[in-house]
Amino acid sequence: MSRLEYYQRPLVAFDAENLEHRKYYFEFLTRAAWGRCPVRFICPDEHGPEGLPGIASRQLLRYYMMKEFNRVGKKQQNLAKLAQKVIDSDEL
């Protein structure tokens, strides 16, 4: 193992539920650089040009939407089941 590998920041996957990761992303938005972040986030190649900021922003959006509107999502699922029952009963 080389010294560079030994002193590198650890690789981690971004997790919107992790408070530290949200703080690191906020610092990135404030400074427009990852230089002071103590970890390196993994960014799969399949996400193309949006890169890590795009991945993180989508995960954070999903996290905060579920936190804010979780009850609404459950109601919509129940309405979808009810609508399916109505459709099924009409076919008979």
A tleap script that builds the chain and sets N, CA, C and O, in Angstrom:
source leaprc.protein.ff14SB
mol = sequence {
  NMET SER ARG LEU GLU TYR TYR GLN ARG PRO
  LEU VAL ALA PHE ASP ALA GLU ASN LEU GLU
  HIE ARG LYS TYR TYR PHE GLU PHE LEU THR
  ARG ALA ALA TRP GLY ARG CYS PRO VAL ARG
  PHE ILE CYS PRO ASP GLU HIE GLY PRO GLU
  GLY LEU PRO GLY ILE ALA SER ARG GLN LEU
  LEU ARG TYR TYR MET MET LYS GLU PHE ASN
  ARG VAL GLY LYS LYS GLN GLN ASN LEU ALA
  LYS LEU ALA GLN LYS VAL ILE ASP SER ASP
  GLU CLEU
}
set mol.1.N position { 0.851 -1.169 0.000 }
set mol.1.CA position { 0.000 0.000 0.000 }
set mol.1.C position { 0.901 1.239 0.000 }
set mol.1.O position { 1.890 1.304 0.731 }
set mol.2.N position { 0.549 2.194 -0.814 }
set mol.2.CA position { 1.335 3.422 -0.885 }
set mol.2.C position { 0.896 4.409 0.192 }
set mol.2.O position { -0.174 4.267 0.784 }
set mol.3.N position { 1.719 5.385 0.431 }
set mol.3.CA position { 1.374 6.419 1.424 }
set mol.3.C position { 0.138 7.206 1.003 }
set mol.3.O position { -0.686 7.578 1.839 }
set mol.4.N position { 0.018 7.453 -0.289 }
set mol.4.CA position { -1.145 8.204 -0.768 }
set mol.4.C position { -2.439 7.466 -0.450 }
set mol.4.O position { -3.420 8.084 -0.035 }
set mol.5.N position { -2.448 6.152 -0.641 }
set mol.5.CA position { -3.642 5.379 -0.313 }
set mol.5.C position { -3.923 5.410 1.181 }
set mol.5.O position { -5.078 5.451 1.604 }
set mol.6.N position { -2.874 5.390 1.966 }
set mol.6.CA position { -3.042 5.388 3.410 }
set mol.6.C position { -3.650 6.694 3.916 }
set mol.6.O position { -4.478 6.684 4.827 }
set mol.7.N position { -3.242 7.815 3.328 }
set mol.7.CA position { -3.703 9.121 3.799 }
set mol.7.C position { -4.957 9.633 3.089 }
set mol.7.O position { -5.427 10.729 3.392 }
set mol.8.N position { -5.496 8.871 2.164 }
set mol.8.CA position { -6.696 9.315 1.455 }
set mol.8.C position { -7.891 9.369 2.384 }
set mol.8.O position { -7.966 8.665 3.391 }
set mol.9.N position { -8.821 10.227 2.010 }
set mol.9.CA position { -10.090 10.271 2.740 }
set mol.9.C position { -10.879 9.008 2.423 }
set mol.9.O position { -10.822 8.520 1.295 }
set mol.10.N position { -11.604 8.474 3.377 }
set mol.10.CA position { -12.350 7.231 3.124 }
set mol.10.C position { -13.493 7.440 2.129 }
set mol.10.O position { -14.112 8.503 2.084 }
set mol.11.N position { -13.756 6.411 1.341 }
set mol.11.CA position { -14.863 6.431 0.382 }
set mol.11.C position { -16.143 5.991 1.073 }
set mol.11.O position { -16.158 4.981 1.777 }
set mol.12.N position { -17.216 6.746 0.874 }
set mol.12.CA position { -18.520 6.391 1.423 }
set mol.12.C position { -19.596 6.717 0.387 }
set mol.12.O position { -19.397 7.562 -0.486 }
set mol.13.N position { -20.726 6.040 0.495 }
set mol.13.CA position { -21.880 6.346 -0.349 }
set mol.13.C position { -22.707 7.424 0.348 }
set mol.13.O position { -22.899 7.370 1.563 }
set mol.14.N position { -23.194 8.397 -0.410 }
set mol.14.CA position { -23.998 9.468 0.166 }
set mol.14.C position { -25.303 8.905 0.688 }
set mol.14.O position { -25.994 8.160 -0.007 }
set mol.15.N position { -25.638 9.267 1.928 }
set mol.15.CA position { -26.881 8.827 2.562 }
set mol.15.C position { -27.593 10.062 3.099 }
set mol.15.O position { -27.102 10.707 4.026 }
set mol.16.N position { -28.738 10.392 2.528 }
set mol.16.CA position { -29.465 11.598 2.917 }
set mol.16.C position { -29.959 11.537 4.356 }
set mol.16.O position { -30.213 12.581 4.957 }
set mol.17.N position { -30.102 10.349 4.921 }
set mol.17.CA position { -30.571 10.230 6.297 }
set mol.17.C position { -29.461 10.465 7.311 }
set mol.17.O position { -29.733 10.607 8.504 }
set mol.18.N position { -28.222 10.506 6.855 }
set mol.18.CA position { -27.078 10.727 7.739 }
set mol.18.C position { -26.865 12.231 7.916 }
set mol.18.O position { -26.628 12.948 6.944 }
set mol.19.N position { -26.951 12.702 9.151 }
set mol.19.CA position { -26.817 14.127 9.441 }
set mol.19.C position { -25.467 14.675 8.992 }
set mol.19.O position { -25.393 15.785 8.464 }
set mol.20.N position { -24.405 13.910 9.195 }
set mol.20.CA position { -23.069 14.361 8.789 }
set mol.20.C position { -22.989 14.547 7.275 }
set mol.20.O position { -22.391 15.514 6.803 }
set mol.21.N position { -23.574 13.650 6.526 }
set mol.21.CA position { -23.552 13.773 5.069 }
set mol.21.C position { -24.314 15.013 4.617 }
set mol.21.O position { -23.895 15.701 3.686 }
set mol.22.N position { -25.429 15.294 5.276 }
set mol.22.CA position { -26.178 16.515 4.926 }
set mol.22.C position { -25.359 17.761 5.232 }
set mol.22.O position { -25.400 18.733 4.478 }
set mol.23.N position { -24.608 17.739 6.346 }
set mol.23.CA position { -23.742 18.874 6.677 }
set mol.23.C position { -22.635 19.039 5.637 }
set mol.23.O position { -22.319 20.159 5.236 }
set mol.24.N position { -22.045 17.924 5.202 }
set mol.24.CA position { -20.984 17.992 4.186 }
set mol.24.C position { -21.531 18.572 2.886 }
set mol.24.O position { -20.859 19.365 2.228 }
set mol.25.N position { -22.747 18.178 2.517 }
set mol.25.CA position { -23.342 18.694 1.289 }
set mol.25.C position { -23.652 20.189 1.426 }
set mol.25.O position { -23.460 20.948 0.476 }
set mol.26.N position { -24.126 20.614 2.595 }
set mol.26.CA position { -24.377 22.037 2.822 }
set mol.26.C position { -23.074 22.831 2.696 }
set mol.26.O position { -23.049 23.910 2.103 }
set mol.27.N position { -22.007 22.291 3.255 }
set mol.27.CA position { -20.712 22.975 3.144 }
set mol.27.C position { -20.257 23.041 1.691 }
set mol.27.O position { -19.676 24.040 1.265 }
set mol.28.N position { -20.521 21.974 0.926 }
set mol.28.CA position { -20.192 22.001 -0.494 }
set mol.28.C position { -20.970 23.103 -1.211 }
set mol.28.O position { -20.403 23.831 -2.026 }
set mol.29.N position { -22.266 23.231 -0.915 }
set mol.29.CA position { -23.071 24.268 -1.548 }
set mol.29.C position { -22.592 25.657 -1.155 }
set mol.29.O position { -22.638 26.583 -1.965 }
set mol.30.N position { -22.130 25.809 0.086 }
set mol.30.CA position { -21.663 27.104 0.567 }
set mol.30.C position { -20.337 27.499 -0.074 }
set mol.30.O position { -20.156 28.647 -0.480 }
set mol.31.N position { -19.409 26.541 -0.164 }
set mol.31.CA position { -18.058 26.830 -0.647 }
set mol.31.C position { -17.842 26.501 -2.126 }
set mol.31.O position { -16.858 26.944 -2.719 }
set mol.32.N position { -18.745 25.736 -2.719 }
set mol.32.CA position { -18.619 25.273 -4.103 }
set mol.32.C position { -17.372 24.419 -4.304 }
set mol.32.O position { -16.766 24.434 -5.376 }
set mol.33.N position { -16.989 23.667 -3.256 }
set mol.33.CA position { -15.831 22.772 -3.345 }
set mol.33.C position { -15.946 21.696 -2.269 }
set mol.33.O position { -16.544 21.907 -1.213 }
set mol.34.N position { -15.358 20.537 -2.565 }
set mol.34.CA position { -15.362 19.426 -1.614 }
set mol.34.C position { -14.078 19.387 -0.797 }
set mol.34.O position { -13.870 18.430 -0.051 }
set mol.35.N position { -13.220 20.376 -0.906 }
set mol.35.CA position { -11.882 20.363 -0.310 }
set mol.35.C position { -11.820 20.099 1.181 }
set mol.35.O position { -10.885 19.441 1.638 }
set mol.36.N position { -12.768 20.579 1.952 }
set mol.36.CA position { -12.731 20.400 3.409 }
set mol.36.C position { -13.567 19.227 3.896 }
set mol.36.O position { -13.685 19.008 5.102 }
set mol.37.N position { -14.141 18.482 2.984 }
set mol.37.CA position { -14.962 17.333 3.355 }
set mol.37.C position { -14.046 16.188 3.794 }
set mol.37.O position { -13.125 15.832 3.059 }
set mol.38.N position { -14.273 15.611 4.963 }
set mol.38.CA position { -13.383 14.561 5.463 }
set mol.38.C position { -13.564 13.200 4.794 }
set mol.38.O position { -12.795 12.279 5.068 }
set mol.39.N position { -14.551 13.054 3.934 }
set mol.39.CA position { -14.771 11.797 3.221 }
set mol.39.C position { -14.894 12.083 1.729 }
set mol.39.O position { -15.109 13.223 1.316 }
set mol.40.N position { -14.754 11.029 0.927 }
set mol.40.CA position { -15.008 11.123 -0.511 }
set mol.40.C position { -16.263 10.330 -0.798 }
set mol.40.O position { -16.371 9.169 -0.404 }
set mol.41.N position { -17.206 10.941 -1.476 }
set mol.41.CA position { -18.448 10.256 -1.802 }
set mol.41.C position { -18.299 9.507 -3.118 }
set mol.41.O position { -17.695 10.002 -4.070 }
set mol.42.N position { -18.857 8.315 -3.152 }
set mol.42.CA position { -18.831 7.484 -4.352 }
set mol.42.C position { -19.880 8.009 -5.321 }
set mol.42.O position { -21.015 8.285 -4.933 }
set mol.43.N position { -19.495 8.144 -6.571 }
set mol.43.CA position { -20.421 8.604 -7.609 }
set mol.43.C position { -20.381 7.612 -8.765 }
set mol.43.O position { -19.420 7.621 -9.534 }
set mol.44.N position { -21.383 6.764 -8.913 }
set mol.44.CA position { -21.401 5.793 -10.021 }
set mol.44.C position { -21.388 6.498 -11.372 }
set mol.44.O position { -21.960 7.577 -11.524 }
set mol.45.N position { -20.739 5.887 -12.337 }
set mol.45.CA position { -20.626 6.481 -13.671 }
set mol.45.C position { -21.953 6.584 -14.395 }
set mol.45.O position { -22.101 7.417 -15.290 }
set mol.46.N position { -22.917 5.761 -14.031 }
set mol.46.CA position { -24.186 5.742 -14.746 }
set mol.46.C position { -24.998 7.022 -14.573 }
set mol.46.O position { -25.972 7.236 -15.295 }
set mol.47.N position { -24.612 7.873 -13.626 }
set mol.47.CA position { -25.364 9.106 -13.402 }
set mol.47.C position { -24.926 10.231 -14.322 }
set mol.47.O position { -25.517 11.311 -14.303 }
set mol.48.N position { -23.921 9.999 -15.111 }
set mol.48.CA position { -23.524 10.915 -16.165 }
set mol.48.C position { -23.116 12.295 -15.699 }
set mol.48.O position { -22.433 12.437 -14.685 }
set mol.49.N position { -23.534 13.320 -16.440 }
set mol.49.CA position { -23.033 14.673 -16.192 }
set mol.49.C position { -23.513 15.312 -14.896 }
set mol.49.O position { -22.867 16.234 -14.398 }
set mol.50.N position { -24.632 14.848 -14.333 }
set mol.50.CA position { -25.118 15.494 -13.112 }
set mol.50.C position { -24.177 15.236 -11.936 }
set mol.50.O position { -24.054 16.076 -11.045 }
set mol.51.N position { -23.521 14.092 -11.929 }
set mol.51.CA position { -22.518 13.796 -10.923 }
set mol.51.C position { -23.043 13.755 -9.500 }
set mol.51.O position { -24.240 13.600 -9.259 }
set mol.52.N position { -22.131 13.897 -8.581 }
set mol.52.CA position { -22.464 13.788 -7.163 }
set mol.52.C position { -23.445 14.862 -6.680 }
set mol.52.O position { -24.371 14.532 -5.940 }
set mol.53.N position { -23.281 16.132 -7.067 }
set mol.53.CA position { -24.276 17.121 -6.607 }
set mol.53.C position { -25.701 16.784 -7.039 }
set mol.53.O position { -26.643 17.020 -6.283 }
set mol.54.N position { -25.869 16.250 -8.215 }
set mol.54.CA position { -27.195 15.868 -8.678 }
set mol.54.C position { -27.756 14.692 -7.902 }
set mol.54.O position { -28.933 14.675 -7.544 }
set mol.55.N position { -26.900 13.705 -7.643 }
set mol.55.CA position { -27.320 12.535 -6.873 }
set mol.55.C position { -27.734 12.965 -5.473 }
set mol.55.O position { -28.794 12.574 -4.985 }
set mol.56.N position { -26.893 13.770 -4.831 }
set mol.56.CA position { -27.164 14.219 -3.460 }
set mol.56.C position { -28.436 15.063 -3.399 }
set mol.56.O position { -29.244 14.892 -2.486 }
set mol.57.N position { -28.622 15.962 -4.348 }
set mol.57.CA position { -29.807 16.821 -4.308 }
set mol.57.C position { -31.081 16.005 -4.504 }
set mol.57.O position { -32.091 16.287 -3.860 }
set mol.58.N position { -31.055 14.985 -5.394 }
set mol.58.CA position { -32.232 14.142 -5.574 }
set mol.58.C position { -32.532 13.330 -4.319 }
set mol.58.O position { -33.691 13.198 -3.925 }
set mol.59.N position { -31.488 12.783 -3.689 }
set mol.59.CA position { -31.703 12.012 -2.464 }
set mol.59.C position { -32.221 12.901 -1.339 }
set mol.59.O position { -33.092 12.489 -0.572 }
set mol.60.N position { -31.691 14.116 -1.238 }
set mol.60.CA position { -32.157 15.038 -0.202 }
set mol.60.C position { -33.596 15.473 -0.457 }
set mol.60.O position { -34.386 15.589 0.480 }
set mol.61.N position { -33.932 15.710 -1.701 }
set mol.61.CA position { -35.303 16.079 -2.037 }
set mol.61.C position { -36.257 14.959 -1.634 }
set mol.61.O position { -37.294 15.210 -1.020 }
set mol.62.N position { -35.902 13.714 -1.984 }
set mol.62.CA position { -36.730 12.567 -1.609 }
set mol.62.C position { -36.831 12.443 -0.092 }
set mol.62.O position { -37.908 12.164 0.435 }
set mol.63.N position { -35.717 12.648 0.617 }
set mol.63.CA position { -35.684 12.543 2.077 }
set mol.63.C position { -36.618 13.565 2.723 }
set mol.63.O position { -37.431 13.220 3.580 }
set mol.64.N position { -36.493 14.831 2.303 }
set mol.64.CA position { -37.314 15.869 2.922 }
set mol.64.C position { -38.777 15.781 2.493 }
set mol.64.O position { -39.661 16.131 3.276 }
set mol.65.N position { -39.054 15.329 1.287 }
set mol.65.CA position { -40.437 15.158 0.856 }
set mol.65.C position { -41.104 14.043 1.656 }
set mol.65.O position { -42.255 14.183 2.070 }
set mol.66.N position { -40.399 12.943 1.875 }
set mol.66.CA position { -40.964 11.859 2.677 }
set mol.66.C position { -41.148 12.302 4.125 }
set mol.66.O position { -42.116 11.917 4.780 }
set mol.67.N position { -40.235 13.095 4.608 }
set mol.67.CA position { -40.336 13.589 5.984 }
set mol.67.C position { -41.535 14.522 6.137 }
set mol.67.O position { -42.239 14.476 7.146 }
set mol.68.N position { -41.762 15.361 5.140 }
set mol.68.CA position { -42.828 16.354 5.205 }
set mol.68.C position { -44.193 15.765 4.838 }
set mol.68.O position { -45.193 16.055 5.494 }
set mol.69.N position { -44.231 14.946 3.801 }
set mol.69.CA position { -45.502 14.508 3.242 }
set mol.69.C position { -45.709 12.999 3.320 }
set mol.69.O position { -46.434 12.442 2.497 }
set mol.70.N position { -45.108 12.343 4.260 }
set mol.70.CA position { -45.209 10.885 4.353 }
set mol.70.C position { -46.654 10.432 4.503 }
set mol.70.O position { -47.047 9.429 3.906 }
set mol.71.N position { -47.436 11.135 5.270 }
set mol.71.CA position { -48.839 10.750 5.465 }
set mol.71.C position { -49.633 10.875 4.176 }
set mol.71.O position { -50.513 10.058 3.904 }
set mol.72.N position { -49.326 11.898 3.376 }
set mol.72.CA position { -50.031 12.088 2.111 }
set mol.72.C position { -49.757 10.911 1.188 }
set mol.72.O position { -50.660 10.435 0.499 }
set mol.73.N position { -48.498 10.433 1.171 }
set mol.73.CA position { -48.147 9.295 0.324 }
set mol.73.C position { -48.941 8.064 0.682 }
set mol.73.O position { -49.356 7.324 -0.210 }
set mol.74.N position { -49.165 7.821 1.958 }
set mol.74.CA position { -49.943 6.666 2.387 }
set mol.74.C position { -51.392 6.816 1.955 }
set mol.74.O position { -52.016 5.838 1.542 }
set mol.75.N position { -51.940 8.027 2.042 }
set mol.75.CA position { -53.320 8.255 1.622 }
set mol.75.C position { -53.464 8.018 0.127 }
set mol.75.O position { -54.463 7.452 -0.317 }
set mol.76.N position { -52.483 8.442 -0.652 }
set mol.76.CA position { -52.551 8.244 -2.095 }
set mol.76.C position { -52.517 6.758 -2.442 }
set mol.76.O position { -53.209 6.321 -3.361 }
set mol.77.N position { -51.721 5.985 -1.716 }
set mol.77.CA position { -51.687 4.553 -1.959 }
set mol.77.C position { -53.038 3.931 -1.654 }
set mol.77.O position { -53.507 3.068 -2.396 }
set mol.78.N position { -53.674 4.365 -0.557 }
set mol.78.CA position { -54.994 3.841 -0.207 }
set mol.78.C position { -56.023 4.223 -1.260 }
set mol.78.O position { -56.894 3.419 -1.591 }
set mol.79.N position { -55.935 5.441 -1.792 }
set mol.79.CA position { -56.858 5.868 -2.841 }
set mol.79.C position { -56.647 5.051 -4.102 }
set mol.79.O position { -57.610 4.723 -4.795 }
set mol.80.N position { -55.405 4.720 -4.406 }
set mol.80.CA position { -55.130 3.910 -5.588 }
set mol.80.C position { -55.733 2.521 -5.427 }
set mol.80.O position { -56.287 1.978 -6.382 }
set mol.81.N position { -55.633 1.933 -4.229 }
set mol.81.CA position { -56.231 0.627 -3.980 }
set mol.81.C position { -57.756 0.697 -4.104 }
set mol.81.O position { -58.383 -0.200 -4.666 }
set mol.82.N position { -58.339 1.765 -3.576 }
set mol.82.CA position { -59.784 1.946 -3.656 }
set mol.82.C position { -60.224 2.093 -5.110 }
set mol.82.O position { -61.228 1.510 -5.520 }
set mol.83.N position { -59.476 2.870 -5.885 }
set mol.83.CA position { -59.799 3.047 -7.297 }
set mol.83.C position { -59.708 1.712 -8.039 }
set mol.83.O position { -60.533 1.428 -8.907 }
set mol.84.N position { -58.716 0.900 -7.703 }
set mol.84.CA position { -58.586 -0.401 -8.344 }
set mol.84.C position { -59.767 -1.290 -8.004 }
set mol.84.O position { -60.232 -2.037 -8.865 }
set mol.85.N position { -60.267 -1.236 -6.780 }
set mol.85.CA position { -61.434 -2.018 -6.376 }
set mol.85.C position { -62.665 -1.591 -7.193 }
set mol.85.O position { -63.455 -2.427 -7.632 }
set mol.86.N position { -62.807 -0.266 -7.387 }
set mol.86.CA position { -63.947 0.247 -8.161 }
set mol.86.C position { -63.851 -0.246 -9.603 }
set mol.86.O position { -64.851 -0.654 -10.194 }
set mol.87.N position { -62.657 -0.206 -10.158 }
set mol.87.CA position { -62.459 -0.680 -11.531 }
set mol.87.C position { -62.779 -2.161 -11.644 }
set mol.87.O position { -63.442 -2.599 -12.585 }
set mol.88.N position { -62.297 -2.926 -10.670 }
set mol.88.CA position { -62.540 -4.376 -10.681 }
set mol.88.C position { -64.021 -4.687 -10.541 }
set mol.88.O position { -64.519 -5.604 -11.194 }
set mol.89.N position { -64.728 -3.948 -9.709 }
set mol.89.CA position { -66.162 -4.200 -9.522 }
set mol.89.C position { -66.969 -3.810 -10.749 }
set mol.89.O position { -68.009 -4.414 -11.012 }
set mol.90.N position { -66.513 -2.805 -11.517 }
set mol.90.CA position { -67.206 -2.396 -12.729 }
set mol.90.C position { -67.071 -3.434 -13.840 }
set mol.90.O position { -67.946 -3.538 -14.701 }
set mol.91.N position { -65.993 -4.193 -13.827 }
set mol.91.CA position { -65.769 -5.190 -14.864 }
set mol.91.C position { -66.720 -6.357 -14.736 }
set mol.91.O position { -66.982 -7.047 -15.721 }
set mol.92.N position { -67.242 -6.596 -13.550 }
set mol.92.CA position { -68.145 -7.722 -13.322 }
set mol.92.C position { -69.465 -7.379 -13.889 }
set mol.92.O position { -70.396 -8.181 -13.817 }
savepdb mol mol.pdb
quit
